[in-house]
Amino acid sequence: MTDNMNDDTTDGRQSYRRRKVLAGLGAAGAAGLAGCNGIIGGEGTANATDTGGSAGGEFGEFRGSGPLAEGRSDIGGTRIADLPELSGELTVYLGGGEGGLYRDLVARLEDIYPDFDAQLRESGTADAANTIVNEGEATPADVFWSVDAGSLAAVAGQGLTANLPSNVVENVPDEFHPEDQWTGTAGRARAVPYNTEELSEGDIPDDVMAFPETPELMDAMGWAPTYGAFQAFVTAMRIIEGEDATREWLQGMLDAGVTEYNNEFLVSNAVADGGLTAGFANHYYALRVQAARPDAPLDLAFTSGDAGGLINVAGAAVLSPSQQQELAFTFVRHLLSAEAQEFFATRTYAYPMVEDIPPVGGLPPIGELNPPEIDLNELSDLQPTLELMRDVGVL
């Protein structure tokens, strides 16, 4: 725990007025991602009772296990068996990767296709993007697969991405493949985890700009401003509402006694513990808490049509200098297959990008959310956001 102002409280909650950072809470637990389970499918769809296989791979090898993955309904989408085969070698720059899970998915594809070899070069999202930009036309990368849309946009902005064919992006909503320079592969929605013993969903404002003025949320909320997802959210607010309104919102939250954590899983866990009444976090952190503690008094609310409802994505781009573009396009199609989308949904609790595949945990389908109308490419404009957050004193 880091105390920035040498102040403390007796109940373990540290408010922003005291500039505390709560870190590494022991109670966070090991809300693990779901493990492997066997279920699986015939052609076209798969459900919880299917037992067939597909093109060299069992559907259940992709689906996770645990309470959130059980009892899944029929799964639509394009099956791997219906796609062209992968054959040859690709160099994939991987920005992030969900703690190795993306590597595991690639290994499953290599098991299905013995003649396919993906050379993964893993790093942070910004580092991967900067490497590609610095390498320029000489980059050896065929595919850039990143957990952050902003990094994809940064590479696309340098003219280093190839236009994705319609058969790659046809099942992905338009807003998640802007200008076809990259496509989302898994989504994460901004959400408001709240303690159901303290609040009902109706107590959560539908407008994120109203949070600082909501009496029920005074001295009761948490956020993780050093987190990339939070900074993308503030970037979206700055773009939608303008710098002055964003500055006022940030200051308002400080004045309302928001508590700082160093990541959003800790925020969600603190809400489940009752240490917070509500917080700001990507949706899947609450699901990870629920997977470990199904009885936790924790639920999610979503704001509507504003930065608080932003849906950001992990995504993939094919690099324009690549000499393996056809293979790279087919690889991206595999990331959007029913098997891979089920992998993301049941193992990372991400929103599938293909609407025929439902999210886990009783989440509303992505089509029922109301994210702001924003070009995700704009989220790469991060520097003004960081300067604003520092100026207000959030960072």
C-alpha positions as CSV (number, residue, x, y, z in Angstrom):
1,M,0.0,0.0,0.0
2,T,1.3,3.4,-0.9
3,D,0.3,6.4,1.1
4,N,0.9,9.6,-0.8
5,M,-0.3,12.0,1.8
6,N,0.5,10.3,5.1
7,D,-3.1,10.0,6.1
8,D,-5.1,6.9,7.0
9,T,-8.5,5.7,8.1
10,T,-9.6,3.1,10.5
11,D,-11.8,1.1,8.2
12,G,-9.2,0.4,5.5
13,R,-10.8,2.7,2.9
14,Q,-8.6,5.5,1.7
15,S,-10.2,8.3,-0.1
16,Y,-8.7,10.5,-2.8
17,R,-8.7,13.4,-0.5
18,R,-6.0,11.3,1.3
19,R,-4.4,10.2,-2.0
20,K,-4.1,6.6,-1.0
21,V,-3.4,3.8,-3.4
22,L,-4.7,0.4,-2.3
23,A,-2.6,-2.3,-3.9
24,G,-2.3,-6.0,-3.6
25,L,-5.2,-6.6,-1.4
26,G,-4.9,-10.1,0.1
27,A,-8.6,-10.6,-0.2
28,A,-8.4,-10.3,-3.9
29,G,-8.1,-14.0,-4.2
30,A,-7.2,-15.9,-7.3
31,A,-10.3,-15.5,-9.4
32,G,-8.8,-17.6,-12.1
33,L,-9.9,-17.8,-15.6
34,A,-11.9,-20.8,-16.6
35,G,-10.0,-23.8,-17.5
36,C,-10.4,-26.4,-20.2
37,N,-13.5,-28.5,-20.5
38,G,-14.9,-30.8,-23.1
39,I,-18.1,-30.2,-24.8
40,I,-18.7,-29.9,-28.4
41,G,-20.0,-29.6,-31.8
42,G,-21.0,-30.7,-35.2
43,E,-21.3,-28.5,-38.2
44,G,-22.6,-25.0,-37.8
45,T,-23.4,-24.9,-34.2
46,A,-22.3,-26.3,-30.9
47,N,-24.1,-26.7,-27.6
48,A,-23.6,-28.0,-24.2
49,T,-24.5,-31.5,-25.2
50,D,-22.7,-31.8,-28.5
51,T,-20.0,-34.4,-28.7
52,G,-18.6,-34.1,-32.2
53,G,-15.4,-32.6,-33.5
54,S,-14.4,-30.2,-36.2
55,A,-11.5,-30.0,-38.7
56,G,-9.0,-31.7,-36.5
57,G,-10.1,-30.0,-33.2
58,E,-12.7,-30.6,-30.6
59,F,-14.9,-27.6,-29.9
60,G,-14.5,-28.3,-26.2
61,E,-10.8,-27.8,-26.4
62,F,-11.6,-24.1,-27.0
63,R,-14.4,-23.7,-24.5
64,G,-13.6,-22.9,-20.9
65,S,-15.1,-24.4,-17.8
66,G,-16.5,-23.2,-14.5
67,P,-19.8,-21.7,-13.5
68,L,-19.9,-19.0,-16.2
69,A,-19.2,-21.4,-19.0
70,E,-21.7,-24.1,-18.0
71,G,-25.0,-24.5,-19.7
72,R,-24.1,-22.5,-22.7
73,S,-26.8,-22.2,-25.3
74,D,-26.4,-23.0,-29.0
75,I,-23.4,-21.3,-30.6
76,G,-23.6,-19.9,-34.0
77,G,-20.8,-18.4,-36.1
78,T,-18.5,-19.9,-38.7
79,R,-16.8,-23.1,-37.7
80,I,-13.1,-23.7,-38.3
81,A,-14.1,-26.7,-40.5
82,D,-15.7,-24.2,-42.8
83,L,-12.6,-22.0,-43.2
84,P,-9.6,-22.4,-45.6
85,E,-6.8,-24.3,-43.9
86,L,-3.8,-22.6,-42.4
87,S,-0.6,-23.7,-43.9
88,G,2.8,-21.9,-43.8
89,E,4.6,-19.6,-41.4
90,L,3.4,-16.3,-39.9
91,T,5.2,-13.8,-37.7
92,V,2.7,-12.4,-35.3
93,Y,3.5,-9.4,-33.1
94,L,1.3,-9.9,-30.0
95,G,0.6,-6.9,-27.9
96,G,-0.6,-8.1,-24.5
97,G,-2.2,-11.5,-24.7
98,E,-4.4,-12.1,-21.6
99,G,-1.6,-13.7,-19.6
100,G,-0.7,-16.4,-22.2
101,L,-4.2,-17.3,-23.2
102,Y,-3.8,-15.9,-26.7
103,R,-0.6,-18.0,-27.0
104,D,-2.7,-21.1,-26.0
105,L,-5.2,-20.3,-28.7
106,V,-2.5,-20.2,-31.3
107,A,-1.1,-23.5,-30.1
108,R,-4.6,-25.0,-30.6
109,L,-4.6,-23.8,-34.2
110,E,-1.1,-25.2,-34.7
111,D,-2.3,-28.6,-33.3
112,I,-5.2,-28.6,-35.9
113,Y,-2.9,-27.6,-38.7
114,P,0.5,-29.4,-38.5
115,D,1.8,-27.4,-41.5
116,F,1.0,-24.1,-39.8
117,D,3.6,-22.3,-37.6
118,A,3.0,-18.9,-35.9
119,Q,6.1,-17.2,-34.6
120,L,4.8,-15.0,-31.8
121,R,6.8,-11.9,-30.6
122,E,5.1,-10.8,-27.4
123,S,5.4,-7.4,-25.7
124,G,3.2,-4.6,-24.4
125,T,0.7,-3.1,-26.7
126,A,2.5,0.3,-27.0
127,D,5.9,-1.4,-27.4
128,A,4.6,-3.7,-30.2
129,A,3.0,-0.8,-32.0
130,N,6.1,1.4,-31.7
131,T,8.3,-1.5,-32.9
132,I,6.2,-1.9,-36.1
133,V,6.1,1.8,-36.7
134,N,9.9,2.1,-36.3
135,E,10.5,-0.9,-38.5
136,G,8.2,0.5,-41.2
137,E,8.1,-1.2,-44.5
138,A,10.9,-3.5,-43.3
139,T,8.9,-5.0,-40.5
140,P,9.0,-8.8,-40.5
141,A,5.5,-8.9,-38.9
142,D,2.6,-10.4,-40.9
143,V,0.0,-9.8,-38.3
144,F,-0.4,-7.3,-35.4
145,W,-2.7,-8.8,-32.8
146,S,-3.2,-6.4,-29.8
147,V,-5.5,-6.2,-26.8
148,D,-5.8,-2.4,-27.4
149,A,-7.6,-0.7,-30.3
150,G,-5.5,2.4,-29.8
151,S,-2.3,0.6,-30.6
152,L,-3.8,-0.9,-33.7
153,A,-5.0,2.5,-34.8
154,A,-1.5,3.9,-34.3
155,V,-0.1,1.4,-36.7
156,A,-2.9,1.9,-39.2
157,G,-2.3,5.6,-39.0
158,Q,1.2,5.1,-40.4
159,G,-0.2,3.3,-43.4
160,L,1.3,0.0,-42.4
161,T,-1.9,-2.1,-42.4
162,A,-3.6,-3.9,-45.3
163,N,-7.3,-3.5,-46.1
164,L,-9.1,-6.5,-44.7
165,P,-11.3,-8.3,-47.3
166,S,-15.1,-8.5,-46.7
167,N,-14.9,-12.2,-45.9
168,V,-12.8,-11.4,-42.9
169,V,-15.0,-8.7,-41.3
170,E,-18.5,-9.6,-42.6
171,N,-19.7,-10.9,-39.3
172,V,-18.2,-8.2,-37.1
173,P,-20.3,-5.0,-36.4
174,D,-19.1,-2.1,-38.4
175,E,-17.9,0.0,-35.5
176,F,-15.4,-2.7,-34.6
177,H,-13.6,-2.8,-37.9
178,P,-13.3,1.0,-38.7
179,E,-12.0,1.5,-42.3
180,D,-11.2,-2.2,-42.4
181,Q,-7.6,-1.6,-41.4
182,W,-8.0,-3.8,-38.4
183,T,-10.9,-5.8,-36.8
184,G,-11.9,-6.4,-33.3
185,T,-11.5,-10.0,-32.1
186,A,-12.9,-9.6,-28.5
187,G,-14.7,-6.8,-26.7
188,R,-14.6,-5.3,-23.3
189,A,-17.3,-2.9,-22.1
190,R,-16.8,-0.2,-19.5
191,A,-19.2,-1.0,-16.7
192,V,-20.1,-0.1,-13.2
193,P,-19.7,-3.0,-10.7
194,Y,-21.9,-2.3,-7.7
195,N,-22.6,-4.0,-4.4
196,T,-26.2,-5.4,-4.5
197,E,-26.5,-5.1,-0.7
198,E,-25.9,-1.4,-0.9
199,L,-27.5,-0.4,-4.2
200,S,-30.0,-1.5,-6.8
201,E,-29.4,-1.0,-10.5
202,G,-31.8,1.9,-10.5
203,D,-29.5,3.8,-8.1
204,I,-26.8,3.9,-10.8
205,P,-27.0,6.9,-13.0
206,D,-27.6,6.2,-16.7
207,D,-25.3,9.1,-17.5
208,V,-21.7,8.8,-16.4
209,M,-21.4,12.6,-16.2
210,A,-23.9,12.5,-13.3
211,F,-21.8,10.3,-11.0
212,P,-20.0,13.1,-9.1
213,E,-23.3,14.6,-8.1
214,T,-25.0,11.3,-7.0
215,P,-25.4,11.3,-3.2
216,E,-25.5,7.5,-3.0
217,L,-22.0,7.4,-4.6
218,M,-20.3,10.0,-2.4
219,D,-17.1,8.5,-0.7
220,A,-18.2,5.1,-2.0
221,M,-16.6,4.6,-5.4
222,G,-13.3,3.3,-6.7
223,W,-11.3,3.6,-9.9
224,A,-7.8,2.7,-11.3
225,P,-6.6,5.8,-13.2
226,T,-3.2,4.3,-14.1
227,Y,-4.9,1.5,-16.0
228,G,-4.9,1.7,-19.7
229,A,-8.6,0.9,-20.0
230,F,-9.5,3.8,-17.7
231,Q,-7.3,6.1,-19.7
232,A,-9.1,5.0,-22.9
233,F,-12.4,5.8,-21.1
234,V,-11.2,9.3,-20.2
235,T,-9.9,9.7,-23.8
236,A,-13.4,8.9,-25.0
237,M,-14.9,11.4,-22.6
238,R,-12.5,14.1,-23.7
239,I,-13.4,13.4,-27.3
240,I,-17.2,13.3,-26.7
241,E,-17.6,15.9,-23.9
242,G,-14.6,18.1,-24.5
243,E,-11.6,18.9,-22.3
244,D,-13.3,21.3,-20.0
245,A,-16.2,19.0,-19.1
246,T,-13.8,16.1,-18.7
247,R,-11.6,18.2,-16.4
248,E,-14.7,19.1,-14.3
249,W,-15.8,15.4,-14.2
250,L,-12.4,14.3,-13.0
251,Q,-12.2,17.0,-10.3
252,G,-15.8,16.2,-9.3
253,M,-14.9,12.6,-8.7
254,L,-11.9,13.6,-6.6
255,D,-14.2,15.9,-4.6
256,A,-16.6,13.1,-4.2
257,G,-13.9,11.0,-2.5
258,V,-13.3,8.4,-5.1
259,T,-10.7,5.8,-4.0
260,E,-7.8,4.8,-6.2
261,Y,-6.7,1.3,-6.8
262,N,-3.9,0.1,-9.0
263,N,-6.0,-2.2,-11.2
264,E,-9.7,-2.8,-11.9
265,F,-9.8,-6.3,-10.6
266,L,-9.1,-4.9,-7.2
267,V,-11.9,-2.3,-7.7
268,S,-14.4,-5.1,-8.6
269,N,-13.2,-7.2,-5.7
270,A,-13.5,-4.4,-3.2
271,V,-17.1,-3.8,-4.4
272,A,-17.9,-7.5,-3.8
273,D,-16.3,-7.2,-0.3
274,G,-18.4,-4.1,0.6
275,G,-15.3,-1.9,0.8
276,L,-16.7,0.1,-2.1
277,T,-20.3,0.6,-3.0
278,A,-19.5,0.8,-6.8
279,G,-16.6,1.5,-9.1
280,F,-15.4,1.9,-12.7
281,A,-14.0,-1.2,-14.4
282,N,-14.1,-3.3,-17.5
283,H,-17.0,-5.7,-17.3
284,Y,-15.0,-8.9,-17.1
285,Y,-13.3,-8.1,-13.8
286,A,-16.6,-8.5,-12.0
287,L,-17.1,-11.8,-13.8
288,R,-13.8,-13.1,-12.6
289,V,-14.8,-12.2,-9.1
290,Q,-18.1,-14.0,-9.6
291,A,-16.4,-17.0,-11.1
292,A,-14.4,-17.4,-7.9
293,R,-17.2,-16.3,-5.5
294,P,-20.6,-17.0,-7.1
295,D,-22.5,-15.7,-4.0
296,A,-20.7,-12.4,-3.9
297,P,-23.2,-9.4,-3.8
298,L,-21.9,-8.0,-7.1
299,D,-23.6,-7.0,-10.3
300,L,-22.9,-4.7,-13.2
301,A,-24.7,-1.6,-14.5
302,F,-24.0,0.1,-17.8
303,T,-24.3,3.8,-18.7
304,S,-25.8,4.7,-22.1
305,G,-24.4,6.5,-25.1
306,D,-21.5,8.1,-23.2
307,A,-17.9,7.4,-22.4
308,G,-19.0,5.3,-19.5
309,G,-20.5,2.8,-22.0
310,L,-17.4,2.6,-24.2
311,I,-16.7,-0.8,-25.8
312,N,-13.0,-1.2,-26.6
313,V,-11.6,-4.2,-28.3
314,A,-8.7,-6.4,-28.8
315,G,-8.1,-6.8,-32.5
316,A,-5.9,-7.8,-35.3
317,A,-4.4,-6.2,-38.4
318,V,-2.6,-7.6,-41.3
319,L,0.5,-5.7,-42.1
320,S,0.8,-4.2,-45.6
321,P,4.5,-5.1,-46.1
322,S,3.7,-8.8,-45.4
323,Q,4.4,-11.3,-48.2
324,Q,2.0,-13.7,-46.5
325,Q,-1.2,-11.6,-46.7
326,E,-3.6,-14.3,-47.8
327,L,-2.4,-16.6,-45.0
328,A,-2.6,-13.7,-42.6
329,F,-6.2,-12.9,-43.6
330,T,-7.1,-16.6,-43.1
331,F,-5.5,-16.5,-39.7
332,V,-7.6,-13.5,-38.7
333,R,-10.7,-15.3,-39.9
334,H,-9.8,-18.1,-37.5
335,L,-9.7,-15.6,-34.7
336,L,-13.3,-14.8,-35.6
337,S,-14.3,-18.5,-35.9
338,A,-17.0,-19.9,-33.5
339,E,-14.3,-21.8,-31.7
340,A,-12.0,-18.8,-31.1
341,Q,-14.9,-16.5,-30.2
342,E,-16.1,-19.1,-27.7
343,F,-12.5,-19.3,-26.4
344,F,-12.5,-15.5,-25.7
345,A,-16.0,-15.6,-24.2
346,T,-15.5,-18.5,-21.8
347,R,-11.9,-18.1,-20.9
348,T,-11.3,-14.3,-20.8
349,Y,-15.1,-13.4,-20.3
350,A,-14.7,-11.0,-23.3
351,Y,-17.6,-10.0,-25.5
352,P,-17.6,-12.0,-28.7
353,M,-17.3,-9.9,-31.8
354,V,-19.6,-12.2,-33.7
355,E,-23.2,-11.5,-32.7
356,D,-24.2,-15.2,-33.1
357,I,-22.2,-16.1,-30.1
358,P,-23.6,-14.9,-26.7
359,P,-21.5,-13.5,-23.9
360,V,-21.2,-15.4,-20.6
361,G,-22.5,-14.5,-17.2
362,G,-25.9,-13.2,-18.1
363,L,-24.4,-10.2,-19.8
364,P,-26.7,-8.3,-22.2
365,P,-25.7,-9.1,-25.8
366,I,-23.4,-6.5,-27.3
367,G,-26.2,-5.4,-29.6
368,E,-28.2,-4.4,-26.5
369,L,-25.6,-2.1,-25.1
370,N,-25.5,1.5,-26.1
371,P,-21.9,2.5,-26.5
372,P,-21.0,6.1,-27.6
373,E,-20.7,6.7,-31.3
374,I,-16.9,7.1,-31.5
375,D,-14.3,6.1,-33.9
376,L,-12.1,3.7,-31.9
377,N,-9.1,4.9,-33.9
378,E,-9.4,8.1,-32.0
379,L,-8.5,6.3,-28.8
380,S,-4.8,6.4,-29.9
381,D,-4.8,10.1,-29.1
382,L,-3.8,9.4,-25.5
383,Q,-1.2,12.1,-24.7
384,P,-3.6,14.9,-24.2
385,T,-5.6,12.7,-21.8
386,L,-2.5,11.9,-19.7
387,E,-1.6,15.6,-19.5
388,L,-5.2,16.4,-18.4
389,M,-5.2,13.7,-15.8
390,R,-1.8,14.9,-14.4
391,D,-3.0,18.5,-14.4
392,V,-6.1,17.6,-12.4
393,G,-4.0,15.5,-10.0
394,V,-5.5,12.1,-10.9
395,L,-2.1,10.8,-12.0
